[in-house]
Amino acid sequence: MKVNNNLVIFMPSIEGGGVEKNFFLISNYLSKKIRKVYVITADKSFTKNLTSKIYLITPNSYFWSKRGRYTKYFICLILLLKLNFTLKNFLVFSFQANIYCILLSKILGKRIISRSNSSPQGWSRNIIKNLIFKKVLNIADKVIVNSYDFKRDLDKKFNINSTCIYNPLNKKEVENLGKKKLNFKLFRKKNSLKIINVGRFVDQKDQITILKSVNLIKDKISIELILIGGGIKKEIMINYIKRNKLNKIVKIMNFLTNPYKYIKKSDVFVLSSTFEGLPNVLLEAQCLKTFIISSNCSSGPREILLNGKAGFLFKVKDNYDLSKKILKYFYNKEKLNKKIKIGYQNLYRFKEKNNLEKYFSLIKKFI
């Protein structure tokens, strides 16, 4: 039986990353449980991933989907304001632009649940911002985070009591997509150590640290690296590859709808982020039984890798430490592959159905 009320999900900018995967999964699940679910977004092209049961509220023109993130925030706040005149009773659930959405929701007299996606290390770096976040987050009816490390950081920094719900993981889907065949040879050398990274080419993801570490050890072992993604740092990465003559061992590929078959073919997945929330891509690499070497950033990787029992952790932005971890794995593969098994066995924590139900159970208290 459905809850007889209205839920408005606020997600202005859909950019094709891990946050978006969670947004689609959670929104579609909630539409089965709640009478009417509305989604406010400026990105009309991605809405095909949402079930037809969801009521879409978007700008009339595709013009807005090509604008910057803050422009999308503004137009979607206007759409939320307009909705308030036609739909009187609803709960707001924000996935993005949380501070703006909390403020507007409270001005309109609406209850709001806010979902934070990444560690405060990435978005609260000055005193004024900290004061604003502390005031505004405390007026939300509930704040959801996606890892316990994240919860500890956020609660301490802003004096709130957030709720941790892990990202829902569809393990079977990832495994099935990983079995898809490649129609070309991904890696050139038979006995090389095959490394992969999947993520946006932005400062946060810091793929340049991976390139520097590979450059350090390229003459010590046979190694190949695939970087999958796109973003503003792509040109810098290409220039680094050319300058250090890494063209024969490093390949950059554009964003893919199914990166899992590429991860499956790799020996090692490297995450080099400077901050995260709970990186989906590490969970997916564990599903595919690929060894993981990750930066020990706030937050998520340490929790997923069980403090190093399920993979290696290296110091953030430390290419020397990363290169040592890569060499250690190369020379001790058989012994260290037991860490893959430990990670795989502990994926039950992120089971899709359980975590989706946790979202609904929490929302039901406020709707």
URGIKA-V717569 format. One record per backbone hydrogen bond with DSSP energy under -0.5 kcal/mol. CO is the residue of the C=O (numbers start at 1). NH is the residue of the N-H. E is the energy in kcal/mol with one decimal. If there is no record, write none. Layout:
BEGIN
co=(CO;CO)
nh=(NH;NH)
e=(E;E)
END
This chain:
BEGIN
co=(3;3;5;6;7;7;8;8;9;9;10;10;12;12;13;17;18;19;20;21;22;23;24;25;26;27;29;29;30;30;33;36;37;38;39;39;40;42;43;44;46;47;51;54;55;56;57;61;62;62;63;64;68;69;70;71;72;73;74;75;76;77;78;79;80;81;82;82;83;83;86;88;91;92;93;94;97;98;99;100;101;102;103;104;105;106;111;112;112;113;114;114;119;120;120;126;127;128;129;130;131;132;133;134;136;136;137;142;143;144;145;147;148;149;150;151;152;153;154;155;155;163;163;168;169;169;170;171;172;173;174;175;176;177;184;192;193;193;194;194;195;196;197;200;201;202;202;204;204;206;206;207;208;209;210;211;212;213;214;217;217;221;222;224;225;226;226;227;227;228;230;231;233;234;235;236;237;238;239;240;241;242;246;246;249;251;253;259;259;260;261;263;267;268;268;269;269;271;274;276;279;279;280;281;282;283;284;285;286;291;292;293;294;295;297;298;300;301;302;303;305;305;305;306;308;312;314;315;317;318;319;320;321;322;323;324;325;326;327;328;329;330;332;333;335;336;337;337;338;339;340;341;342;344;346;347;348;350;351;352;353;354;355;356;357;358;359;360;361;362;363;363)
nh=(5;35;36;91;9;38;10;93;11;40;95;96;14;42;15;21;22;23;24;25;26;27;28;29;30;31;32;33;33;34;3;7;55;9;41;57;11;44;46;47;49;50;54;56;39;58;41;64;65;66;66;67;72;73;74;75;76;77;78;79;80;81;82;83;84;85;85;86;86;87;88;90;8;113;10;115;101;102;103;104;105;106;107;108;110;109;92;141;142;94;116;144;122;123;124;130;131;132;133;134;135;136;137;138;139;140;140;114;163;116;165;151;152;153;154;155;156;157;158;159;160;145;165;170;171;352;174;175;176;177;178;179;179;180;186;194;195;224;267;268;226;270;228;202;233;205;206;274;275;209;210;211;212;213;214;215;216;217;218;220;221;223;193;195;251;197;228;229;253;199;201;234;237;238;239;240;241;242;243;244;246;245;249;250;225;227;229;262;263;264;265;266;291;196;270;271;293;295;298;119;282;283;284;285;286;287;288;290;289;269;312;271;314;297;299;276;304;305;307;306;308;309;310;309;311;294;296;318;319;322;323;324;325;326;327;328;329;330;331;332;332;333;336;337;338;339;340;341;342;343;344;345;346;347;349;350;351;169;355;356;357;358;359;360;361;362;363;364;365;365;366;367)
e=(-1.8;-3.1;-1.7;-2.1;-0.6;-3.1;-0.5;-2.9;-0.7;-2.9;-2.7;-0.8;-0.6;-2.3;-0.6;-1.6;-1.9;-2.4;-2.6;-2.2;-2.8;-2.5;-2.3;-1.9;-2.6;-1.7;-1.4;-0.6;-0.9;-2.0;-3.2;-2.4;-2.7;-3.5;-0.6;-3.1;-2.6;-1.0;-0.7;-1.0;-2.0;-1.8;-1.7;-0.7;-2.4;-0.6;-1.7;-0.7;-0.8;-0.5;-1.2;-1.5;-1.9;-2.1;-2.0;-2.3;-2.1;-2.0;-1.7;-1.7;-2.1;-2.2;-2.5;-2.2;-1.5;-0.5;-1.3;-0.6;-1.2;-2.8;-0.5;-0.7;-3.2;-2.8;-2.4;-2.7;-2.5;-3.0;-2.2;-2.4;-2.5;-2.3;-2.0;-2.1;-3.4;-0.7;-2.4;-1.9;-1.1;-2.3;-0.6;-3.3;-2.1;-0.9;-1.4;-2.4;-2.2;-2.2;-3.1;-2.4;-2.1;-2.8;-2.8;-1.0;-1.6;-0.6;-0.7;-2.7;-2.6;-2.7;-2.7;-2.1;-2.3;-2.2;-2.9;-2.8;-1.8;-2.2;-2.5;-1.2;-0.7;-2.6;-0.6;-0.5;-1.3;-1.6;-2.0;-2.4;-2.4;-2.5;-1.9;-0.7;-0.8;-1.1;-0.7;-0.7;-0.7;-2.6;-2.0;-2.3;-2.3;-2.5;-2.9;-1.7;-2.5;-0.7;-1.4;-2.9;-0.5;-1.4;-0.5;-2.0;-2.3;-1.9;-2.4;-2.2;-1.5;-1.2;-1.0;-1.7;-1.8;-0.7;-2.7;-2.9;-2.5;-2.0;-0.5;-0.5;-3.2;-2.5;-1.9;-1.6;-2.1;-2.5;-2.4;-2.0;-2.3;-2.3;-2.7;-1.8;-2.9;-1.3;-1.6;-1.8;-3.2;-2.8;-2.5;-0.7;-2.0;-2.5;-0.8;-1.5;-1.4;-2.3;-0.5;-0.5;-2.6;-1.9;-0.6;-3.5;-1.2;-1.0;-2.3;-2.0;-2.0;-2.1;-1.6;-2.3;-1.3;-3.4;-2.4;-2.0;-2.3;-1.4;-0.6;-1.9;-2.8;-2.8;-3.1;-1.0;-1.1;-0.7;-2.4;-1.3;-0.7;-2.8;-2.8;-2.0;-0.9;-2.1;-2.4;-1.9;-1.9;-2.3;-2.3;-2.4;-2.0;-2.4;-2.2;-0.8;-0.8;-0.5;-2.5;-1.7;-0.8;-2.1;-0.7;-1.1;-1.9;-2.2;-2.4;-2.4;-1.1;-1.4;-1.3;-2.1;-1.5;-2.8;-2.0;-2.4;-2.1;-1.3;-1.5;-2.0;-2.7;-1.9;-2.6;-2.6;-0.6;-1.0;-1.7;-1.5)
END
